[in-house]
Amino acid sequence: MKLDIKELVALADRSSGKKENIVLESVSKDTRQKTENALYLPIAGERFDGHDFLLDAIKQGCIAAVWQEGKELPAGLPEDFPVLYTTDTVEYLQKISKYFLKKVNPVVVAVTGSNGKTTTKDMIESVSSTNFKTFKTQGNYNNHIGLPLTILAMEETTEVLILEMGMSNFDEISLLSKIAEPDAAVITNIGESHLEQLGSREGIAKAKLEIADGLKQGGLLIIDGDEPLLSHVKGENVLKVGFGDSCTLKLSNLQTDAQGVSFTLEEGTSVYRIPMLGRHNIKNAAYAIAIGHYLNIEENKIQEGLENLKVTSMRLEMKKGRKGTLLINDAYNASPTSMIAALSTLAELNDISRKVAVLGDMYELGSTEENMHRKIADHVAPSINHVITVGEKGAWIADELKKQNRKDLDVIQCLKKEEAQEPIEKLLSKDTAILFKASRGMVLETLISTFTEEEQESKK
């Protein structure tokens, strides 16, 4: 970002200090990080108040600050230091991000969904960047603070801005959409994340549809066409993506191997390929194709973008394990929907003879958590030979599988992930694929690292 302080003064309630020849190039809320020509944004939290660290921020390179009315300025602050006063520093952050967004005026693409929003964001960026200067949400900066900071972090030459929008309750995505005013918006799917707060999948669908609240007039809304809870969403600017006959962008001719997936769209002849696994990722790729069409990107460029895809780690990430084992790291997070999708992906690997699923606890499922874990057992396909569960909640999956008394399935239950190391070690081979899936809190990737070829090489 580059904003003259006079532009920011106009958006503040009042100001003090120097206002000449000051250009701000970034926003900082963390005084532990070195910065240059930054605007300091103090946030008052439950455990600490950023207003207490203004002098530290100045030492780190901040040259102006936002300040909440009523808070006392620290002793020793230079008299001419620029201060922008407001009643709420976070609301002011949102206000200046909206101002900067309109000034740069890129095409804005918003992405939300219970699962797959980060992967979809990565795919859209890979397609868009073949033709346009593109910027996307970094990490998990997808809430009421992270999204404005993302906007302010883009360069003035940005042509396409991809904003991931997360939420845990109602009205949160509505706020983000009204800040961003997207030209196009994508709802990847409706899962079970945040059932505790939203009460039902119907509540989750309602919250996700808030992404249309700030959509520009005539803007494109792309949704999961296979989701019954979104079937009522209609309109000439609504695009339904999926496998069903009612979808306007229908996927077909799926081909899966250990290197990725290829597919076509029913109305065209182009064959697309992504270097990752999963039926659900084909749909995520189709969202990116739809955005590519919206941006008038040529078909060969869209194909190129998907083939050269680099996605955020731990989303069905394929790794080479010891003894030639295929390790599938899907341990970033988990819900019943994403765990079922991951199991389906493992089952579809036709060129692998032995398939192993390492499944851990899923969190934030509310009072129905035991039932939802037990239902996972019904989605362990006959082609999966071994299931190793980790954690107290994962034990419900193992218990349900044991009740099924399947002779072709070996089930091992581990309370801690360290206990799973020995049985996994025995299964490593070039004919084996091992899926790792659990909620973020399980930190299952620490278990995966003990079996990767790269990890062993680094220890030599």
LINGILIN-V206994 format. One record per helix or strand of 3 or more residues. SS is the DSSP state (hx for helix, st for strand). FROM is the first residue (numbers start at 0). TO is the last residue. If there is no record, write none. Layout:
# LINGILIN-V206994
ss | from | to
SS | FROM | TO
SS | FROM | TO
This chain:
# LINGILIN-V206994
ss | from | to
hx | 4 | 8
st | 13 | 15
st | 25 | 27
st | 37 | 40
hx | 49 | 58
st | 61 | 67
st | 81 | 85
hx | 88 | 103
st | 106 | 111
hx | 116 | 127
st | 133 | 135
hx | 145 | 152
st | 159 | 163
hx | 171 | 179
st | 183 | 186
hx | 194 | 197
hx | 200 | 211
st | 219 | 223
hx | 227 | 229
st | 237 | 241
st | 248 | 256
st | 259 | 264
st | 270 | 273
hx | 278 | 293
hx | 298 | 306
st | 316 | 320
hx | 321 | 323
st | 325 | 329
hx | 335 | 346
st | 353 | 359
hx | 365 | 378
st | 385 | 389
hx | 393 | 403
st | 409 | 413
hx | 416 | 424
st | 431 | 436
hx | 439 | 441
hx | 444 | 450
hx | 452 | 458
